[in-house]
Amino acid sequence: MKANIGINEANSHGVANALAKLLADEFVLDTKTRNAHWNVEGPDFHAMHLFFESQYEMLDDIMDGVAERIRSIGHYAPATLKAFLELTHLSERSDSKNDSMGFMKELLADHESIIIFIRENINKFASEYNDAGTSDYITGLMEQHEKMAWMLRSHL
């Protein structure tokens, strides 16, 4: 059944497309964070292993929320690796070391990229697409990423 929530089809499609890109970014960032959790080495292994785990657990909740937001406005969420890789703004990990500093620098850059993407869409969703709900929702996501970025930045 089609969603009748006061947003026309063209606008909900525009929002869903942007959210699909965000979901892809969240998925790639989650995967990179799990990589850090699984493969970090060094004298700070235990602390960093736990730190990265706490971060990917937060990202799991974010991913689920973004996918559900796409569904709540009447569209299907992308859910394949191929789709995520086609939609993402992020790249796979390039550093070959498994030290915590390298992981944190790369993850921080990805969080900051997501923050910028979200910030660019907050007003667009509200004013151009007439979707204040999604605008408000992604404002909260931006704040979560800003906090996660701060946690990473504080280690560097």
C-alpha positions as CSV (number, residue, x, y, z in Angstrom):
1,M,0.0,0.0,0.0
2,K,1.3,3.4,-0.9
3,A,2.2,5.8,1.9
4,N,-0.2,8.8,2.2
5,I,1.8,11.0,4.5
6,G,1.6,14.5,2.9
7,I,4.8,14.3,0.8
8,N,4.3,13.9,-2.9
9,E,5.9,11.0,-4.8
10,A,8.6,13.1,-6.4
11,N,9.6,14.6,-3.1
12,S,9.6,11.3,-1.2
13,H,11.6,9.7,-4.0
14,G,14.2,12.5,-3.7
15,V,14.4,12.0,0.0
16,A,14.6,8.2,-0.3
17,N,17.4,8.5,-2.9
18,A,19.5,10.7,-0.5
19,L,18.7,8.4,2.4
20,A,19.8,5.4,0.3
21,K,23.2,7.0,-0.2
22,L,23.4,7.7,3.5
23,L,22.5,4.1,4.3
24,A,25.3,2.9,2.0
25,D,27.8,5.2,3.7
26,E,26.6,3.9,7.1
27,F,27.0,0.3,5.9
28,V,30.5,0.9,4.6
29,L,31.6,2.8,7.7
30,D,30.1,0.0,9.9
31,T,32.2,-2.6,7.9
32,K,35.3,-0.5,8.2
33,T,34.7,-0.1,12.0
34,R,34.3,-3.9,12.3
35,N,37.5,-4.3,10.4
36,A,39.2,-2.1,12.9
37,H,37.6,-4.0,15.8
38,W,38.7,-7.4,14.4
39,N,42.2,-6.5,13.2
40,V,43.6,-3.8,15.4
41,E,47.0,-4.6,16.8
42,G,49.4,-3.0,19.2
43,P,49.9,-2.3,22.9
44,D,46.4,-0.6,23.1
45,F,44.7,-3.6,21.5
46,H,42.2,-4.4,24.3
47,A,41.0,-0.8,24.8
48,M,40.8,-0.2,21.1
49,H,39.0,-3.5,20.4
50,L,36.3,-2.5,22.9
51,F,36.2,1.1,21.6
52,F,35.6,0.0,18.0
53,E,33.0,-2.5,19.2
54,S,31.1,0.3,20.9
55,Q,31.3,2.4,17.7
56,Y,30.0,-0.3,15.4
57,E,27.1,-1.1,17.8
58,M,26.0,2.6,17.5
59,L,26.3,2.3,13.7
60,D,24.2,-0.8,13.7
61,D,21.4,1.2,15.3
62,I,21.9,4.1,12.9
63,M,21.7,1.8,9.8
64,D,18.5,0.2,11.0
65,G,17.0,3.6,11.6
66,V,17.9,4.9,8.2
67,A,16.5,1.9,6.4
68,E,13.3,2.1,8.4
69,R,13.0,5.8,7.6
70,I,13.2,5.0,3.9
71,R,10.4,2.4,4.4
72,S,8.3,4.8,6.4
73,I,8.2,7.3,3.6
74,G,7.1,4.6,1.2
75,H,10.2,3.3,-0.5
76,Y,12.4,0.2,-0.3
77,A,15.9,0.4,1.3
78,P,18.9,-0.8,-0.7
79,A,20.1,-4.1,0.9
80,T,22.8,-5.6,-1.2
81,L,26.5,-5.1,-1.1
82,K,26.5,-4.2,-4.8
83,A,23.9,-1.4,-4.2
84,F,25.8,-0.1,-1.2
85,L,29.1,0.0,-3.1
86,E,27.4,1.8,-6.0
87,L,25.7,4.4,-3.7
88,T,28.4,5.1,-1.1
89,H,30.6,8.3,-1.0
90,L,33.2,6.4,1.0
91,S,36.1,4.2,-0.1
92,E,37.3,1.0,1.3
93,R,40.2,1.1,3.7
94,S,43.5,2.1,2.1
95,D,46.0,2.0,4.9
96,S,47.8,-1.4,5.2
97,K,48.7,-1.1,8.9
98,N,46.5,-2.5,11.6
99,D,47.4,0.1,14.3
100,S,44.7,2.0,16.1
101,M,45.9,5.5,15.0
102,G,45.6,4.5,11.3
103,F,42.2,3.1,11.8
104,M,41.0,6.1,13.8
105,K,42.2,8.6,11.3
106,E,40.4,6.9,8.5
107,L,37.2,6.3,10.4
108,L,37.3,10.0,11.5
109,A,37.5,11.1,7.9
110,D,34.5,8.9,7.0
111,H,32.4,10.3,9.9
112,E,33.3,13.8,8.9
113,S,32.3,13.0,5.3
114,I,28.9,11.7,6.5
115,I,28.4,14.7,8.7
116,I,29.0,17.0,5.7
117,F,26.6,15.0,3.6
118,I,23.9,15.1,6.3
119,R,24.4,18.8,6.9
120,E,24.0,19.5,3.2
121,N,20.6,17.7,3.2
122,I,19.0,19.0,6.4
123,N,17.5,22.1,4.9
124,K,17.0,20.6,1.5
125,F,14.7,17.9,3.0
126,A,12.6,20.4,4.9
127,S,12.4,23.2,2.3
128,E,12.8,21.6,-1.1
129,Y,11.1,18.2,-0.4
130,N,8.6,19.4,2.3
131,D,9.8,16.6,4.7
132,A,10.5,18.2,8.0
133,G,10.3,14.7,9.7
134,T,13.3,13.4,7.8
135,S,15.1,16.7,8.2
136,D,14.7,16.4,12.0
137,Y,15.7,12.7,11.9
138,I,18.9,13.3,10.0
139,T,19.7,16.3,12.3
140,G,19.8,13.7,15.2
141,L,22.0,11.4,13.1
142,M,24.4,14.3,12.4
143,E,24.7,14.8,16.2
144,Q,25.4,11.1,16.7
145,H,28.2,11.2,14.1
146,E,29.6,14.4,15.5
147,K,29.9,12.7,18.9
148,M,31.5,9.6,17.4
149,A,33.9,11.8,15.5
150,W,34.8,13.7,18.6
151,M,35.5,10.4,20.4
152,L,37.9,9.4,17.5
153,R,39.4,12.9,17.3
154,S,40.2,12.8,21.0
155,H,42.5,9.9,20.5
156,L,44.5,11.6,17.9
